[in-house]
Amino acid sequence: MKTAIIGGGAAGMMAAAFCENAEVTLFERNEKTGKKLYITGKGRCNLTNNCALYEFYPNIVNGQKFMISALTAFPPQELMAFLGKYGLRMKTERGNRVFPVSDKSSDVIKTLVRAAESSGTEIKLNTRVISVKKENGIFIVATDCGEYKFDNVIVATGGVSYSSTGSTGDGYGIARSFGHTVSEPRPGLCAIELEDDVRSLQGLSLKNVRATVKAGGKEFTEFGEMLFTESGVSGPVILTLSSYVNRLPLSGAALSIDFKPALSPETLDERLSSDFGEMRNKDLANILTSLLPKAVIPRVLSQSGVSPHVKGNSVTREMRFALGYCVKHLKFIVRSLADINTAIITSGGVSLKEINPSTMESKLVEGLYFAGEVLDVDALTGGFNLGCAFATGRAAGIAAGRNKE
Ligand SMILES: Cc1cc2nc3c(=O)[nH]c(=O)nc-3n(C[C@H](O)[C@H](O)[C@H](O)COP(=O)(O)OP(=O)(O)OC[C@H]3O[C@@H](n4cnc5c(N)ncnc54)[C@H](O)[C@@H]3O)c2cc1C
């Protein structure tokens, strides 16, 4: 039995490690494996999330149900035990995020290469797969270094984000050539671009805010940290929101920020009233510095329609209500999500309806498997994406090893 694995990323290397009873060749177009893995977790590689599966699933944005089988068979704790067996020492940090003790993603890559090679996999570097055909039950894999024949093929080519790491969407073409449906690749876990000119806010980092995006008649809210970029917003809450809205129409979409989520409108109004009373002879613009970052005050004032020069003792009830409303609902118009190449994850990919969730085998073509980001599965930050890539890689590797035994 001969198996080809296309792609030496997280999913491909894990598939290789688990593909037994087979002569396995892994094709990687780059000069080394795991180029994207290398940059994960800011170079530290948050390789999974050490939580119970019932806590893992809600972090999968697309493909939650599909992932149940592969993750039940290979939950985070088993992944950690497996990598531990191959010498990787790991630690669990805040939010159950798992990292190598060394804080070096290169150690995760070395471990995966060790695991793949220990199962006898031949890794062919600098070899890009151009096309795959099936003739008389045999797969013909054409590469830029020649043609090869295989009984099974596992496509683990990743998505299209950060294409300089090698993921340029080649797997989608292979999937389509076999009649598979590929749902449109969209940016996930990315910045959001705004119509508003936010250059004056660039670099402003906010903690404990609540951000809400309304798009396509739906509304999503997240609490936590975010920051302003030159042309929009980014940071943890924004990355999460981008993944929730990336399949919705964004024309007319709006972002609203609540700068004081811990205060009810009534409590905020009392606070404003007391501040204005205490600082009766000061300009509003100055009074508000006790409540808001300086850079956002002009925007809050202009959206509320109140002059920055009004003194504390001249603020009317209506002005106070308008200000309070804008402190809790400062509005921006969404232009688009950031370019897909800058997205942490590609949302979209090979349609899950056409894939067996236990084996990752195509329901259309026997012996053809898909694993990792090439599938229409994406999750939130916290190690969930790699957790899914490893679980689908393992499932495909085991199944391909057993096929036609
Ligand atoms: C900046 C950044 C940080 C991230 N941090 C984290 C994190 O900390 N935790 C987390 O869970 N997720 C993280 N992710 C997401 C995670 O990296 C991906 O989900 C994961 O790498 C997907 O694995 P994969 O094997 O499917 O694809 P990839 O890792 O992209 O691997 C695909 C491989 O296939 C090769 N390939 C492609 N086409 C061909 C071809 N035609 N022939 C031969 N080879 C080919 C590519 O060169 C590549 O090596 C991060 C992503 C980015 C961009």
The ligand as a Tripos MOL2 file, in Angstrom:
@<TRIPOS>MOLECULE
LIG
   53    58     1     0     0
SMALL
NO_CHARGES

@<TRIPOS>ATOM
      1 C1          0.3890   33.8730   12.3350 C.3       1 LIG1
      2 C2         -0.3830   32.6220   12.6870 C.ar      1 LIG1
      3 C3         -0.4040   32.1820   14.0000 C.ar      1 LIG1
      4 C4         -1.1290   31.0430   14.3450 C.ar      1 LIG1
      5 N1         -1.0810   30.6050   15.6350 N.ar      1 LIG1
      6 C5         -1.7880   29.5140   15.9920 C.ar      1 LIG1
      7 C6         -1.7110   29.0060   17.3100 C.ar      1 LIG1
      8 O1         -0.9120   29.4620   18.1400 O.2       1 LIG1
      9 N2         -2.5130   27.9530   17.6270 N.ar      1 LIG1
     10 C7         -3.3610   27.3660   16.7140 C.ar      1 LIG1
     11 O2         -4.0730   26.4340   17.0760 O.2       1 LIG1
     12 N3         -3.3880   27.7790   15.4350 N.ar      1 LIG1
     13 C8         -2.6220   28.8220   15.0550 C.ar      1 LIG1
     14 N4         -2.6430   29.2310   13.7390 N.ar      1 LIG1
     15 C9         -3.4110   28.4360   12.7590 C.3       1 LIG1
     16 C10        -2.6190   27.1760   12.3890 C.3       1 LIG1
     17 O3         -1.3100   27.5580   12.0130 O.3       1 LIG1
     18 C11        -3.2700   26.3970   11.2520 C.3       1 LIG1
     19 O4         -4.5890   26.0880   11.6370 O.3       1 LIG1
     20 C12        -2.5210   25.1100   10.9500 C.3       1 LIG1
     21 O5         -1.1870   25.3770   10.6190 O.3       1 LIG1
     22 C13        -3.1640   24.3370    9.7990 C.3       1 LIG1
     23 O6         -2.3980   23.1920    9.5620 O.3       1 LIG1
     24 P1         -2.3960   22.5070    8.1290 P.3       1 LIG1
     25 O7         -1.4260   21.3670    8.2240 O.co2     1 LIG1
     26 O8         -3.7590   22.2030    7.6830 O.co2     1 LIG1
     27 O9         -1.8510   23.6150    7.1330 O.3       1 LIG1
     28 P2         -0.3920   24.2910    7.0470 P.3       1 LIG1
     29 O10         0.2290   24.3450    8.3850 O.co2     1 LIG1
     30 O11        -0.6040   25.5600    6.3090 O.co2     1 LIG1
     31 O12         0.4450   23.2760    6.1710 O.3       1 LIG1
     32 C14         0.1930   23.0640    4.8080 C.3       1 LIG1
     33 C15         1.4880   22.6410    4.1530 C.3       1 LIG1
     34 O13         1.2260   22.1910    2.8300 O.3       1 LIG1
     35 C16         2.2460   22.6390    1.9820 C.3       1 LIG1
     36 N5          1.7080   22.6820    0.6150 N.ar      1 LIG1
     37 C17         0.7130   23.4530    0.1510 C.ar      1 LIG1
     38 N6          0.4650   23.1890   -1.1430 N.ar      1 LIG1
     39 C18         1.3450   22.2200   -1.5060 C.ar      1 LIG1
     40 C19         1.5880   21.5220   -2.7220 C.ar      1 LIG1
     41 N7          0.8860   21.7600   -3.8280 N.pl3     1 LIG1
     42 N8          2.5760   20.5870   -2.7400 N.ar      1 LIG1
     43 C20         3.3130   20.3180   -1.6290 C.ar      1 LIG1
     44 N9          3.1190   20.9610   -0.4530 N.ar      1 LIG1
     45 C21         2.1470   21.8840   -0.3990 C.ar      1 LIG1
     46 C22         2.6060   24.0100    2.5330 C.3       1 LIG1
     47 O14         3.8740   24.4260    2.1180 O.3       1 LIG1
     48 C23         2.4850   23.7810    4.0320 C.3       1 LIG1
     49 O15         3.7170   23.3910    4.5930 O.3       1 LIG1
     50 C24        -1.8910   30.3410   13.3610 C.ar      1 LIG1
     51 C25        -1.8560   30.7780   12.0410 C.ar      1 LIG1
     52 C26        -1.1050   31.8950   11.6990 C.ar      1 LIG1
     53 C27        -1.0740   32.3310   10.2770 C.3       1 LIG1
@<TRIPOS>BOND
     1     1     2 1
     2     2     3 ar
     3     2    52 ar
     4     3     4 ar
     5     4     5 ar
     6     4    50 ar
     7     5     6 ar
     8     6     7 ar
     9     6    13 1
    10     7     8 2
    11     7     9 ar
    12     9    10 ar
    13    10    11 2
    14    10    12 ar
    15    12    13 ar
    16    13    14 ar
    17    14    15 1
    18    14    50 ar
    19    15    16 1
    20    16    17 1
    21    16    18 1
    22    18    19 1
    23    18    20 1
    24    20    21 1
    25    20    22 1
    26    22    23 1
    27    23    24 1
    28    24    25 2
    29    24    26 1
    30    24    27 1
    31    27    28 1
    32    28    29 2
    33    28    30 1
    34    28    31 1
    35    31    32 1
    36    32    33 1
    37    33    34 1
    38    33    48 1
    39    34    35 1
    40    35    36 1
    41    35    46 1
    42    36    37 ar
    43    36    45 ar
    44    37    38 ar
    45    38    39 ar
    46    39    40 ar
    47    39    45 ar
    48    40    41 1
    49    40    42 ar
    50    42    43 ar
    51    43    44 ar
    52    44    45 ar
    53    46    47 1
    54    46    48 1
    55    48    49 1
    56    50    51 ar
    57    51    52 ar
    58    52    53 1
@<TRIPOS>SUBSTRUCTURE
     1 LIG1         1 GROUP 0 **** ****
